[in-house]
């Protein structure tokens, strides 16, 4: 049987641009092994997150419950209602439901609670986790200055204000 002649590897010529792109490709594949968690499209968490995202850009209004103006707890209330989960209307009452989750186990669909007022341990704000990766948690909330927007938990402001996360029962 006539096999094709093998070329020794030390004789293969790789132009530097080809080598560069191969290295970039390899790094991107290896770098993507970090567990970036997003909700599966068929999950209740995905529906909750997508519902919240439809409110993006809606202005903040204290006590607001509509697309004309909404507050953080109403955003959570409406988002969870989209999958049939009835929640209390205020973030303080919402913070008493579900199971407390350690920060390292946060996943999309969990609810984050914050103390943004003068009292450092009193829940005054909340948001829904949209993405969770090691040390990179992104959440959607109704910001008093920007309206409904997404932020990272590890920003200086939100890290200081963060109290705890809860996972609500979606059944």
N, C-alpha and C positions, 0 to 999 in steps of 0.2 A: 504494500500500500504506500502511495506517495503522499506524505504529509507536507503541508507547506513549510518552507524553511522558517525556523524561528529566528526572530531578530533579537539580539541581546538588548536588555533594557538600557544599558549604558550607551547604546547607539541611537536611541530615539531622541529626536530633537523637539523640545517644547519651546516655542517662542515665549518670551517673558509675559506678554499679554495673556496668552492662553493659560499659563501657569497661575497668573494673578486671578483670573476669573474662576479657575478650578478651586483655588484656595478660598475665595469669597463664597463660592457655592457650598463647599464643604463646611465652612464655618456657619453659614446660614442654616444648613440642615442640622448640624450638631447643636447650634444655639437654640433651635426651636424645640429642643427636647424639654425645656423648662415647662412646667405644667401651667399653661395659661388656661384658666378655667372659665368657660362661658357656658351658659345654660343651653341644653340641647333644644333644638327647634320644636320638638314635640312636647316639651315639658311645661308645666304650669309656671315655673320660674321664668321661662322665656316669654310667655304671654304677659306676665307681670311686668317684666323689664320693657318689653315692646310697648305696652300700654303707657308706662311712665314716660318713655321716650317720645310718645306722640304729644306730650305736654311741653317738650323742649321749646324754650323761648316764651312760654306763658309768663306774664309778669307775676311777681310775688304780691300777694295781698293777704294781710293778717286776717284769718278767719275765712278767706276766700275758698270756694269749692268748685269754681268753674274755669273754663278756658279764658275768661276775661281777667281772672286773677285767682291765684291758688296759693295756699300755704303748704308747708312740708307734710303735715299730717294728712291733709286732704289728698295730696299726691299719692301717698301710701294707701290711703283708704280706697281711692278709685282704682289704683293699680291692682290691689288684691281682690277687689270686687269683681274684676274682669275674669277671675277664675272661681268666683262663687264664695270667696272668703269674706265674711262680714267682720269688720274691725271697729273698735271704738274710734271716735272722731279726733281725739287729741293724741299728740305724741307721748305725753305722760302716761295715758291709759294704754296706748299701744305698747309701750316699753315693759309692761307687766305680763305680756303674753308670750307664749312660745318658750323655747329653751335657750338659755344663755350659751353663747359659743365663744371659745377662746379665739383671739385674733388670728392665730396661725391656721385655724380651721374655717375661716370665713369663706363662703362660696356665693356665687350669683343667686340673687333672690333673698338673701339674708337682709335684715334691717339693722342699720347702724344708728346709735343714739348718741347725742352730744349735749354738752352743757355749754351753751353760748352766752348765757346771761351772767349776772353777778354771782349767783350761787354756783360753785364749782362742781357740785354733785347732783344738781337738779336737771332732769331732762327738759330741754327746751327746743331741740331740733332733731330731725331724723332724715334718713335717706336710704335708698335701696341699692344694694351692691349690684353692679352691672358686669364687672369683671373681677376676678381674683387670681392673682399670681403671687408667688413668694415675694413678700414686701411691697407688692403693688396692688392695692385694692382701689378700684374705681367705683364711684357711687353717683347716683342721680338724686337730686334734691331740689327743693324750691329755695333758692338763695334770695335774701332780702334785696341784694343789690343787682343781681343778674337774672332773676327769675329762675325758671327751671333749667338746670344746667348739670353737667357732670364735673366732678373733681376727684382728686386722688386723696386717699386717707392720709398718706404720708406727707402732705404739705404741712408746713409749720403751723398754720392756723388750725387745721382739722386734727392734727395729732394732739395738740394741747387740749382741744375741746372734746375729744373722743372719750366716751364713757364705757360702752359695751356694745356687743352685737347680739342679736337674737334671731333664731330660726323659727318661723311661724309654721304651724301645722297646716298643710294645704289640703287636707282631706275633709 
